[in-house]
Amino acid sequence: MNKDPYKIIIRPVITEKSTALKEQNRDVCFEVALHANKTEIKQAVEHLFKVKVDSVRTQIKVGKERKVGRNTGHTKTWKRALVRLKAGEKMIEYFEAV
């Protein structure tokens, strides 16, 4: 692996939709670095969580313009990866140490 997996996988995305996908389709959702491609994401998840990955789907979430009073700004642009685990693999638990 040529890149640090801790810099590719930024954080898990925990929402109602991602939790439902996790239970139904064995999909796990992560925020990943914008420069990371699908192969790098797959290798990083397999290295960090010791599981086998079936497929990776990515989506770039473009930042929105926000106003506070007269001031305007933008939220950040970020990349989301939906990682599908192979059948028979243990599900990734985010809070195992808690």
C-alpha positions in Angstrom: 0.0 0.0 0.0 1.6 3.3 -1.1 -0.6 5.7 0.9 -1.4 5.9 4.6 -4.9 4.3 5.2 -5.5 6.7 8.1 -5.3 9.6 5.7 -7.7 8.0 3.2 -10.5 7.0 5.6 -11.4 10.2 7.6 -14.4 9.1 9.6 -17.5 6.9 9.5 -20.7 8.6 8.4 -23.5 7.6 10.8 -27.0 8.7 9.7 -30.3 7.0 9.6 -29.8 6.1 5.9 -26.3 4.7 6.4 -27.5 2.6 9.4 -30.3 1.2 7.3 -27.9 0.4 4.4 -25.6 -1.3 6.9 -28.3 -3.6 8.2 -29.9 -4.4 4.8 -27.1 -4.5 2.3 -23.9 -4.8 4.3 -22.9 -1.3 3.1 -20.7 0.8 5.4 -20.4 4.5 4.8 -17.2 6.6 5.3 -16.0 10.1 4.6 -12.8 9.7 2.6 -10.2 12.0 1.2 -11.1 13.8 -2.0 -8.1 12.5 -3.9 -8.7 8.9 -3.0 -9.8 6.5 -5.7 -11.9 3.3 -5.3 -8.8 1.0 -5.2 -7.1 3.0 -2.5 -10.4 3.1 -0.5 -10.8 -0.7 -0.8 -7.2 -1.4 0.3 -7.5 1.1 3.2 -10.7 -0.5 4.6 -9.3 -4.0 4.2 -6.1 -3.0 6.0 -7.7 -1.0 8.9 -10.7 -3.3 9.6 -9.3 -6.7 8.5 -12.4 -7.5 6.3 -12.8 -8.3 2.6 -14.5 -5.7 0.4 -16.8 -6.6 -2.4 -17.4 -3.2 -4.0 -16.9 0.5 -3.5 -19.2 3.3 -4.7 -18.2 6.9 -4.3 -20.0 10.2 -4.3 -18.7 13.8 -4.1 -20.9 16.0 -2.0 -20.5 19.6 -3.2 -20.4 22.3 -0.5 -23.4 24.6 -0.2 -23.5 28.3 0.2 -24.6 29.4 3.7 -25.6 32.8 5.0 -25.3 34.1 8.5 -26.7 37.7 8.6 -24.9 39.6 5.9 -22.0 37.2 5.6 -21.9 34.3 3.2 -19.7 31.3 3.2 -19.5 27.7 2.0 -19.6 24.4 3.7 -16.8 22.1 2.7 -16.9 19.7 -0.3 -16.4 16.1 0.7 -16.3 12.6 -0.7 -18.5 9.7 0.6 -17.7 6.1 0.0 -20.2 3.2 0.3 -18.2 0.1 0.9 -20.0 -3.3 0.5 -18.5 -6.2 2.4 -18.3 -9.7 1.1 -20.8 -12.3 2.3 -19.6 -14.0 5.5 -17.4 -11.1 6.7 -18.0 -9.7 10.1 -19.7 -6.4 10.2 -17.6 -3.3 11.1 -18.6 -1.9 14.5 -17.6 1.7 15.1 -17.8 1.7 18.9 -16.2 -1.6 19.8 -13.9 0.0 22.3 -16.6 1.9 24.2 
